[in-house]
Amino acid sequence: MEQRFITMGEIMLRLTPPSYEKIRMTHSFEASYGGAEANIALALANLGIDSTFFTVVPDNSIGKSAIRMLRSNDVHCAPIILSTQEETPTHRLGSYYLEAGFGIRPSKVIYDRKHSAITEYDFSKVDLKKLLTGFTWLHLSGITPALAPNCRQLIMDTLKVAKELGITVSFDGNFRSTLWSWEEARDFCTQCLPYIDVLIGIEPYHLYKDPSNHSLGDVKDGIPLHLSYEQEDEIFSNFAIQYPNIKYMARHVRYAHSGSENSLKAYLWYNGKTYESKMFTFTILDRVGGGDAFASGLIYAMMNNYEPMDIVNFAVASSAIKHTIRGDANITDDVESIKNLMNMNYDIKR
């Protein structure tokens, strides 16, 4: 059966000073569009997957420009709502400013997305069963529910409908400290776990040592940022015991040597076993969207029935390649280039 993918979330206008300039110094900004879920839809569409994006944008030139960019990359946009000023009174597209890091100076993001159209729309008007019918895969993230109460309700309602329709659901926790607190994120994202088939990332979720006695703490309490294989395997195993509905778990781990050079590796859990990827080290052109590229690579490899080791290596290679591409999304239609990197083959292709 042909895979049909859908995701939902906020697409934003991205404004970036050119040539690694700082925001306070620049006289111009390069404009593009991005957002976690949109990035994944764009990446999968470029790799040939039937990919659809659902969001709300204001019915004005900026909202239409964002849709035009999605369509130009073969993303289906029919479900997108162009809202009126009555439906979304502030009537704006969210935006963010990216100050790209260089060398020892890290990147910096400033959000300007409060009261964006998606946060003001009444989603009770949306027939979610009609929206999702016919799709085989749904991807959601922890960013959208952090935006506003209406978005939180949308994500929970969508998870329940997807479960009812038998759609494969992937979920990336994607914690954003500027949008909600750690405890708020953990409380909500933990409620999502019973509906998830593919879990990306191990936070923000409560994974209690004893679900009947929360005072004993979380399995993940006190763990370092860079886990050993054994620690990762233990955490995955505890998720699998408490949430047997989860079929795959994956996370990528970043080693930041400087603002310009990073390394990545990843772990994948499937059918009771944890797999560890190769380590990839690279120079960064644009870091934003690296996690989304990992998620899209993971989904693509699963949809194409790769073996577990190939799934995790393809996913981390997808993320590594994204760091060499300007913009939010991994815009490449060259699966072979990702496979070559996956196999650490850097030769020129003629």
TORDODO-115669 format. One record per residue (C-alpha): residue number from 1; x, y, z. Coordinates in steps of 0.05 Angstrom, whole numbers, plus 5000, padded with zeros to 4 digits. Example, Ala and Ser with C-alpha at 12.3 -4.5 7.8 and 13.67 -1.06 7.14 Angstrom:
1,5246,4910,5156
2,5273,4979,5143
END
This chain:
1,5000,5000,5000
2,5026,5069,4982
3,5045,5111,5043
4,5007,5176,5052
5,5037,5223,5103
6,5005,5281,5140
7,5030,5328,5194
8,5005,5391,5228
9,5036,5450,5263
10,5057,5522,5254
11,5095,5548,5194
12,5133,5612,5208
13,5169,5667,5171
14,5244,5660,5185
15,5287,5723,5183
16,5363,5713,5182
17,5419,5765,5177
18,5464,5748,5118
19,5536,5723,5124
20,5532,5703,5197
21,5520,5775,5220
22,5491,5789,5288
23,5420,5816,5291
24,5441,5881,5325
25,5491,5895,5269
26,5453,5876,5206
27,5419,5922,5156
28,5380,5867,5121
29,5348,5799,5132
30,5340,5738,5087
31,5268,5714,5088
32,5248,5641,5085
33,5195,5596,5118
34,5200,5539,5167
35,5174,5503,5228
36,5186,5433,5255
37,5127,5397,5225
38,5130,5436,5159
39,5204,5418,5154
40,5187,5344,5157
41,5132,5350,5106
42,5180,5386,5059
43,5236,5336,5068
44,5191,5276,5055
45,5157,5308,4995
46,5226,5320,4964
47,5244,5247,4975
48,5181,5226,4937
49,5133,5212,4994
50,5060,5234,4985
51,5062,5289,5038
52,5008,5335,5065
53,5011,5393,5114
54,4955,5422,5156
55,4959,5489,5190
56,4924,5557,5196
57,4954,5619,5164
58,4923,5688,5156
59,4889,5702,5090
60,4939,5754,5067
61,5001,5757,5024
62,5048,5729,5077
63,5004,5670,5092
64,4995,5655,5018
65,5070,5662,5006
66,5083,5607,5058
67,5034,5561,5023
68,5065,5577,4956
69,5133,5554,4983
70,5104,5489,5008
71,5069,5475,4942
72,5133,5490,4903
73,5164,5431,4940
74,5106,5384,4924
75,5073,5387,4993
76,4998,5380,4988
77,4965,5441,5020
78,4891,5430,5007
79,4873,5423,5081
80,4908,5488,5101
81,4860,5540,5129
82,4867,5612,5105
83,4834,5647,5163
84,4795,5712,5162
85,4807,5769,5211
86,4742,5750,5246
87,4768,5679,5257
88,4838,5700,5279
89,4833,5772,5304
90,4908,5787,5308
91,4913,5759,5237
92,4987,5745,5234
93,5037,5692,5214
94,5086,5674,5268
95,5158,5691,5255
96,5227,5680,5284
97,5295,5712,5278
98,5356,5667,5270
99,5426,5693,5287
100,5470,5639,5257
101,5530,5620,5299
102,5601,5617,5275
103,5662,5586,5306
104,5658,5593,5382
105,5595,5637,5377
106,5531,5595,5382
107,5467,5608,5342
108,5410,5646,5374
109,5335,5645,5360
110,5285,5699,5378
111,5212,5680,5370
112,5156,5728,5350
113,5098,5681,5346
114,5050,5701,5402
115,4977,5708,5378
116,4993,5678,5310
117,4935,5652,5269
118,4942,5580,5290
119,4936,5599,5364
120,4871,5638,5354
121,4833,5590,5309
122,4774,5550,5335
123,4792,5478,5316
124,4725,5451,5339
125,4702,5471,5269
126,4750,5420,5238
127,4725,5350,5222
128,4788,5312,5243
129,4762,5245,5220
130,4750,5273,5150
131,4818,5307,5152
132,4856,5243,5170
133,4818,5191,5130
134,4861,5159,5076
135,4928,5174,5108
136,4974,5119,5132
137,5022,5161,5175
138,5012,5221,5221
139,5070,5260,5252
140,5061,5308,5310
141,5109,5345,5357
142,5110,5376,5426
143,5118,5445,5396
144,5047,5454,5372
145,5012,5439,5439
146,5060,5488,5472
147,5033,5546,5431
148,4963,5555,5462
149,4906,5516,5495
150,4869,5508,5429
151,4930,5475,5398
152,4937,5429,5458
153,4866,5406,5448
154,4877,5397,5373
155,4937,5351,5384
156,4901,5308,5436
157,4838,5302,5393
158,4880,5286,5332
159,4917,5230,5368
160,4852,5198,5389
161,4822,5201,5319
162,4886,5173,5288
163,4884,5115,5337
164,4812,5102,5318
165,4831,5102,5244
166,4892,5056,5253
167,4942,5108,5228
168,5015,5100,5247
169,5033,5158,5293
170,5103,5187,5304
171,5115,5240,5357
172,5175,5283,5372
173,5174,5316,5441
174,5216,5376,5416
175,5216,5416,5481
176,5219,5492,5473
177,5233,5527,5539
178,5208,5594,5512
179,5139,5566,5500
180,5123,5527,5564
181,5154,5500,5627
182,5189,5433,5633
183,5135,5406,5678
184,5079,5430,5633
185,5113,5396,5574
186,5124,5331,5612
187,5052,5330,5638
188,5022,5339,5569
189,5069,5297,5527
190,5063,5239,5576
191,4988,5239,5561
192,5005,5228,5488
193,5047,5166,5498
194,4990,5114,5495
195,4973,5137,5424
196,5044,5136,5395
197,5075,5082,5351
198,5142,5116,5337
199,5173,5157,5393
200,5228,5206,5374
201,5268,5232,5433
202,5263,5211,5506
203,5240,5278,5534
204,5197,5313,5557
205,5160,5253,5587
206,5148,5225,5657
207,5177,5155,5660
208,5168,5137,5732
209,5209,5083,5765
210,5144,5060,5796
211,5081,5086,5761
212,5041,5073,5825
213,5090,5114,5868
214,5114,5177,5833
215,5155,5198,5894
216,5208,5147,5875
217,5227,5191,5816
218,5237,5185,5741
219,5280,5132,5707
220,5315,5190,5671
221,5332,5229,5734
222,5405,5247,5738
223,5425,5218,5671
224,5480,5255,5632
225,5466,5290,5565
226,5509,5238,5529
227,5486,5169,5550
228,5523,5104,5545
229,5493,5049,5502
230,5473,5012,5566
231,5438,5074,5595
232,5401,5087,5530
233,5379,5014,5526
234,5353,5016,5597
235,5311,5078,5584
236,5283,5049,5519
237,5266,4984,5555
238,5228,5021,5609
239,5187,5059,5557
240,5172,4993,5523
241,5149,4961,5588
242,5104,5019,5608
243,5079,5034,5537
244,5076,4969,5497
245,5040,5006,5440
246,5107,5039,5421
247,5138,4999,5365
248,5200,5042,5351
249,5240,5092,5393
250,5296,5135,5368
251,5338,5195,5389
252,5398,5231,5361
253,5454,5257,5405
254,5493,5320,5388
255,5565,5335,5407
256,5578,5409,5397
257,5653,5420,5388
258,5640,5493,5368
259,5586,5535,5335
260,5614,5512,5268
261,5631,5438,5279
262,5586,5385,5310
263,5582,5309,5312
264,5519,5267,5312
265,5501,5196,5327
266,5435,5163,5343
267,5401,5104,5377
268,5341,5064,5353
269,5300,5014,5392
270,5260,4961,5356
271,5232,4893,5376
272,5269,4892,5442
273,5338,4912,5416
274,5375,4979,5416
275,5417,4997,5355
276,5473,5050,5355
277,5490,5089,5292
278,5557,5111,5265
279,5584,5178,5288
280,5583,5234,5237
281,5626,5297,5245
282,5614,5357,5199
283,5621,5432,5189
284,5556,5471,5198
285,5526,5517,5146
286,5457,5520,5179
287,5440,5481,5242
288,5366,5496,5248
289,5322,5437,5227
290,5374,5384,5241
291,5327,5347,5288
292,5271,5351,5238
293,5317,5322,5184
294,5332,5265,5232
295,5258,5252,5241
296,5243,5255,5166
297,5300,5208,5151
298,5275,5160,5204
299,5204,5162,5176
300,5228,5153,5104
301,5271,5093,5121
302,5214,5060,5161
303,5165,5072,5104
304,5214,5038,5057
305,5224,4979,5103
306,5298,4989,5116
307,5333,4943,5165
308,5340,4973,5236
309,5415,4990,5229
310,5401,5023,5161
311,5342,5061,5190
312,5383,5094,5245
313,5443,5107,5200
314,5399,5137,5145
315,5365,5181,5196
316,5429,5209,5226
317,5459,5218,5156
318,5397,5257,5136
319,5408,5303,5195
320,5482,5311,5179
321,5467,5331,5107
322,5416,5382,5130
323,5471,5420,5166
324,5501,5435,5098
325,5436,5464,5070
326,5410,5535,5082
327,5340,5542,5109
328,5297,5502,5157
329,5283,5440,5116
330,5325,5384,5087
331,5309,5402,5015
332,5342,5346,4976
333,5312,5295,4928
334,5376,5255,4925
335,5366,5192,4967
336,5431,5164,4940
337,5471,5222,4970
338,5442,5206,5038
339,5458,5132,5029
340,5529,5149,5008
341,5539,5190,5071
342,5506,5135,5111
343,5561,5089,5085
344,5613,5145,5095
345,5628,5150,5021
346,5648,5222,5006
347,5673,5213,4935
348,5648,5260,4880
349,5591,5231,4839
350,5598,5240,4763
END
